[in-house]
């Protein structure tokens, strides 16, 4: 049985931070940088150990994590009965989710003969929890799918289930709060943040997004350069509604993180040929509190000149339109070909970082490839690709 509502900080909670597949190395580097123990990359995430404060810190500071889970334990999922019993025994639920709290259960099921859909698995977990609380307290917590106090997650693979509480809450950490609207095929904030790191940008040289759209790459670059923890932008945190939450610890953490920010920021420039997208990008940078850190201008990427000819070589990042976002694959290749020509002519010695489909369309840039990271942007199979512009 896992210890309950107030685990000792010294015991070391078993935790797992999730991310998009392929981004585990970036997340592992973040967690190691926080000094956490037991950092171990896995499938679509990284395991670590820490106390309540460590979990909060990861939720606040990680740029590429989607969720931060406190793993309560493994459960037998060979049948509905075994799952029910395992969940009831996994924790003192009356301490975690007392009757005055609300909960939501989300389940994922893979290769599990006992569960043909996620609904039955989730319903079984919910029944086990509320029955345990009712038996202990004489009343049961209510279910609130849209705005729960506690989010419980079950991941079943085969006959094994992993039961966790979600420190992010109902909404993934990729939703920073600054982007209320986005353009077509928006880039997740966590993917954009990974691109900034993958590019090798040192936050001292210029950074340009010539196809900036709603400005996600620019904003993530500015947050990175100014050392702004992305969790500071969020209005709510799932862990803050858990039993035993220490608001004083959260305030201390956020205060420390705010003091760690810097006013310094190198030139960050975004261009787009669509005025509506630039309006959207300006609104997003305002909501992120970064209007002075990002410069936006209207212009065609295919006719771009280097606006920083006297500065050291910098980085060009972009989420170019491709596939279903253009009329055909030929148009996508033509755009990349023209962009590659501009980079060779105007940006010698610079580095490029792009997110593209996994069909070798990157070859249209005509630039040497440094490295590729296959990943997913939502449902899209993509890759982050870095390229070098010859001097």
C-alpha positions in Angstrom: 0.0 0.0 0.0 1.2 3.5 -0.9 1.4 6.0 2.0 -1.2 8.6 1.8 -2.4 12.1 2.0 0.8 13.6 3.5 3.7 11.5 2.4 7.0 12.4 4.1 9.2 14.6 2.0 12.1 12.2 2.7 10.3 9.2 1.4 10.6 10.4 -2.2 7.5 10.2 -4.3 7.5 8.1 -7.4 6.8 10.6 -10.2 6.5 10.6 -14.0 6.6 13.7 -16.2 5.0 13.1 -19.6 5.9 14.8 -22.9 5.6 14.2 -26.6 7.3 11.1 -27.9 10.9 11.9 -28.9 11.3 14.8 -26.5 12.3 12.7 -23.6 16.0 13.8 -23.8 15.0 17.4 -23.4 12.8 16.7 -20.4 15.4 14.5 -18.8 17.9 17.3 -19.1 15.5 19.7 -17.4 14.8 17.3 -14.5 18.5 16.6 -14.0 19.1 20.3 -14.0 16.7 20.6 -11.0 18.8 18.2 -9.1 16.1 15.5 -8.9 17.0 11.9 -8.2 16.1 8.8 -10.1 15.8 10.6 -13.4 15.1 8.0 -16.0 13.7 8.5 -19.6 10.9 6.2 -20.6 8.3 6.1 -23.3 6.8 9.6 -23.8 8.1 10.8 -20.5 10.7 10.7 -17.7 10.5 9.1 -14.3 12.0 10.9 -11.2 11.7 10.9 -7.4 11.0 13.9 -5.3 8.7 15.4 -2.6 5.7 17.6 -2.9 7.9 20.7 -3.5 9.8 18.9 -6.3 6.6 18.1 -8.0 5.4 21.7 -7.8 8.8 22.9 -9.1 8.6 20.7 -12.2 5.0 21.8 -12.9 6.2 25.5 -12.7 9.5 25.3 -14.5 9.4 22.6 -17.2 9.1 23.9 -20.7 8.5 20.5 -22.4 6.5 18.5 -19.9 2.8 18.0 -20.5 1.8 16.4 -17.2 3.6 15.7 -13.9 2.1 12.5 -12.3 2.5 11.3 -8.7 2.4 7.6 -9.1 0.5 5.9 -6.4 1.3 2.4 -7.5 0.8 -0.5 -9.9 -2.5 -2.4 -10.0 -3.6 -5.7 -11.4 -5.7 -5.1 -14.5 -6.4 -8.7 -15.6 -10.1 -8.1 -14.8 -12.5 -5.5 -13.6 -12.7 -7.1 -10.2 -8.9 -7.2 -9.8 -8.6 -3.6 -10.9 -11.3 -2.5 -8.4 -9.6 -4.3 -5.6 -6.2 -2.9 -6.6 -7.4 0.7 -6.7 -9.1 0.5 -3.3 -5.9 -0.9 -1.8 -3.6 1.6 -3.5 -4.1 4.5 -1.1 -6.1 5.8 1.8 -8.5 7.6 -0.6 -10.4 9.3 2.2 -7.2 11.3 2.8 -6.5 12.1 -0.8 -10.0 12.8 -2.0 -12.3 13.5 1.0 -16.1 13.9 0.5 -15.8 17.7 0.1 -13.4 17.3 -2.9 -14.4 16.5 -6.5 -12.6 14.1 -8.9 -12.3 13.1 -12.5 -10.8 9.9 -13.7 -9.1 9.5 -17.1 -7.9 6.2 -18.4 -5.9 5.0 -21.3 -6.0 1.3 -22.3 -3.6 -0.6 -24.6 -3.5 -4.3 -25.4 -5.7 -5.1 -22.4 -8.1 -8.1 -23.0 -10.1 -7.2 -19.9 -11.0 -3.7 -21.1 -12.1 -3.1 -24.6 -12.6 0.7 -24.1 -11.3 3.3 -21.7 -14.8 4.1 -20.3 -15.1 0.8 -18.4 -11.6 1.1 -16.9 -12.2 4.7 -15.8 -15.6 3.8 -14.3 -14.0 1.0 -12.4 -11.4 3.3 -10.9 -14.0 5.9 -10.0 -16.2 3.3 -8.3 -13.3 1.9 -6.3 -12.3 5.4 -5.1 -15.8 6.7 -4.1 -16.7 3.4 -2.5 -13.5 3.5 -0.4 -14.2 7.1 0.7 -17.8 6.4 1.5 -16.9 3.4 3.6 -14.4 5.4 5.6 -16.2 8.7 5.9 -19.9 7.9 5.4 -20.1 10.2 2.3 -18.6 10.1 -1.1 -16.8 12.7 -3.3 -18.6 14.0 -6.4 -17.4 13.7 -10.0 -16.6 16.9 -11.9 -15.1 16.1 -15.4 -14.7 19.7 -16.4 -13.3 21.3 -13.2 -12.2 18.6 -10.7 -10.2 19.2 -7.6 -8.2 16.0 -8.2 -7.4 14.3 -11.5 -6.8 10.6 -11.3 -5.1 8.9 -14.2 -4.9 5.2 -15.0 -2.6 3.8 -17.7 -3.3 0.2 -18.6 -1.0 -1.9 -20.8 -1.8 -5.6 -20.9 -2.6 -6.8 -17.5 -0.8 -4.0 -15.6 -2.2 -0.6 -14.7 -0.4 2.4 -13.3 -2.4 4.7 -11.0 -1.5 8.4 -10.6 -2.6 11.8 -9.5 -2.0 14.5 -12.1 -0.2 17.6 -10.7 -1.0 19.6 -13.8 -4.7 19.2 -13.2 -7.4 19.1 -15.9 -5.3 21.1 -18.5 -2.0 20.0 -19.9 1.1 22.1 -19.0 1.5 23.0 -22.7 -1.3 25.4 -22.3 0.6 28.4 -20.8 -2.4 30.7 -21.0 -1.1 33.3 -23.5 -2.6 31.7 -26.6 -6.3 32.0 -26.6 -6.4 31.8 -30.4 -4.1 30.2 -32.9 -3.6 29.9 -36.6 -4.1 26.8 -38.7 -2.3 23.7 -37.5 -0.9 25.4 -34.3 2.4 24.4 -32.8 2.2 23.2 -29.3 4.0 25.4 -26.9 6.1 22.4 -25.5 7.2 21.5 -29.0 8.2 25.1 -29.7 10.2 25.2 -26.5 12.0 22.0 -27.5 12.8 23.5 -30.8 14.5 26.5 -29.1 16.7 24.1 -27.1 17.3 21.8 -30.1 18.5 24.8 -32.2 21.4 25.3 -29.8 20.5 29.0 -29.4 22.5 30.6 -26.5 20.0 33.4 -26.0 22.7 35.9 -26.9 22.5 36.1 -30.7 19.5 37.1 -32.8 16.6 34.7 -33.4 14.2 35.0 -36.3 11.0 33.3 -37.2 10.2 34.2 -40.8 6.8 32.4 -40.8 5.8 33.3 -37.3 2.0 32.8 -37.5 0.5 33.4 -34.0 4.0 33.8 -32.5 4.4 30.6 -30.4 8.1 30.1 -31.3 8.9 33.7 -30.6 7.2 33.7 -27.3 8.8 30.5 -26.1 12.2 31.9 -27.2 11.6 35.1 -25.2 10.5 33.1 -22.1 13.7 31.0 -22.5 16.0 34.0 -22.9 14.4 35.9 -20.0 14.4 32.8 -17.8 10.7 33.0 -17.2 9.3 29.8 -15.8 6.3 29.0 -18.1 4.2 27.9 -15.1 4.2 31.4 -13.8 1.8 32.3 -16.7 -0.8 29.8 -15.7 -3.7 30.9 -13.6 -4.3 27.5 -11.9 -2.3 24.5 -10.9 -3.8 21.1 -10.3 -1.6 20.3 -7.3 -2.9 23.5 -5.5 -6.3 21.8 -5.0 -4.9 18.6 -3.4 -5.4 17.8 0.2 -2.4 19.0 2.2 -1.4 21.6 -0.3 1.0 24.2 1.2 0.2 27.6 -0.3 3.2 29.1 1.5 5.5 26.7 -0.3 3.9 27.7 -3.7 4.3 31.4 -2.9 7.9 30.9 -1.9 8.6 28.9 -5.1 7.0 31.5 -7.4 8.8 34.3 -5.6 12.1 32.6 -6.2 11.3 32.0 -9.8 10.3 35.6 -10.4 13.5 36.8 -8.9 15.5 34.5 -11.2 14.1 36.2 -14.4 16.3 38.7 -16.3 15.5 41.8 -18.3 18.1 41.0 -20.9 16.9 39.6 -24.2 18.7 39.4 -27.6 16.8 40.5 -30.7 13.8 38.3 -31.4 12.1 39.0 -34.7 9.0 37.6 -36.2 7.7 38.1 -39.8 4.6 37.0 -41.5 2.9 38.0 -44.8 -0.6 37.8 -43.2 -1.7 40.9 -41.2 -4.3 38.9 -39.3 -1.6 36.5 -38.0 0.6 39.4 -36.9 -2.4 40.9 -35.0 -2.8 37.5 -33.3 0.9 37.3 -32.5 0.9 40.7 -31.0 -2.1 39.8 -28.7 -0.3 36.6 -27.6 2.9 38.4 -26.8 0.9 40.9 -24.8 -0.7 38.2 -22.8 2.6 36.5 -22.2 3.9 39.9 -20.8 6.6 40.1 -23.5 5.6 42.9 -25.9 9.0 44.6 -25.6 10.9 41.4 -26.1 9.5 40.4 -29.5 9.5 42.5 -32.7 6.9 41.8 -35.3 6.8 42.9 -38.9 5.0 42.2 -42.1 7.1 40.6 -44.8 7.5 37.7 -47.2 10.0 35.0 -45.9 11.2 34.4 -49.5 12.3 38.0 -49.8 13.9 38.4 -46.4 17.2 40.2 -45.9 19.4 39.8 -42.8 18.3 42.6 -40.4 21.3 42.0 -38.2 24.3 42.0 -40.6 26.7 43.1 -37.9 25.6 40.7 -35.2 27.1 37.2 -34.7 25.3 34.4 -36.5 22.0 33.6 -34.9 19.2 31.1 -35.3 16.2 30.9 -37.7 13.3 28.8 -36.4 10.1 28.1 -38.3 7.0 25.9 -38.5 6.5 26.1 -42.3 3.2 25.2 -43.9 3.3 21.8 -45.3 1.0 19.0 -46.6 -2.6 19.6 -45.7 -1.7 23.3 -44.9 -0.8 23.9 -48.6 -2.5 22.9 -51.8 0.0 20.2 -52.5 3.4 18.8 -51.6 5.0 20.6 -54.5 4.1 24.0 -53.0 5.6 23.0 -49.7 8.8 21.9 -51.3 9.0 25.1 -53.4 8.6 27.3 -50.3 11.3 25.4 -48.4 13.6 25.6 -51.5 13.2 29.4 -51.7 13.7 29.8 -47.9 16.8 27.7 -48.1 18.1 30.0 -50.9 17.5 33.1 -48.8 19.3 31.5 -45.9 22.4 30.6 -48.0 22.5 34.1 -49.4 21.7 36.3 -46.4 22.4 34.2 -43.3 25.8 32.6 -43.7 27.0 30.8 -40.6 23.5 30.8 -39.0 21.6 27.7 -37.7 18.1 26.7 -38.7 15.6 24.7 -36.8 12.4 23.6 -38.4 9.4 21.3 -37.6 8.5 19.3 -40.7 6.7 16.1 -41.7 8.6 12.9 -41.6 8.9 12.5 -45.4 12.3 14.1 -46.1 10.8 17.3 -47.3 13.7 18.9 -45.4 15.9 18.1 -48.4 14.1 20.9 -50.2 16.0 23.4 -48.0 19.3 22.3 -49.6 21.2 22.7 -46.3 23.3 20.3 -44.4 21.3 18.5 -41.7 22.8 18.5 -38.2 20.3 16.4 -36.3 16.7 15.1 -36.5 14.2 14.4 -33.6 11.1 12.5 -34.6 8.1 13.5 -32.5 4.4 14.3 -32.7 2.6 17.7 -32.8 -0.9 16.6 -31.7 -1.9 13.9 -34.2 0.7 14.8 -36.7 3.9 12.7 -37.2 6.6 15.3 -37.5 10.3 15.8 -36.8 12.4 18.6 -35.4 15.3 19.2 -37.8 18.4 21.4 -37.3 20.4 22.5 -40.3 23.6 24.5 -40.8 24.0 27.4 -43.2 27.5 27.3 -44.7 29.6 30.4 -44.2 
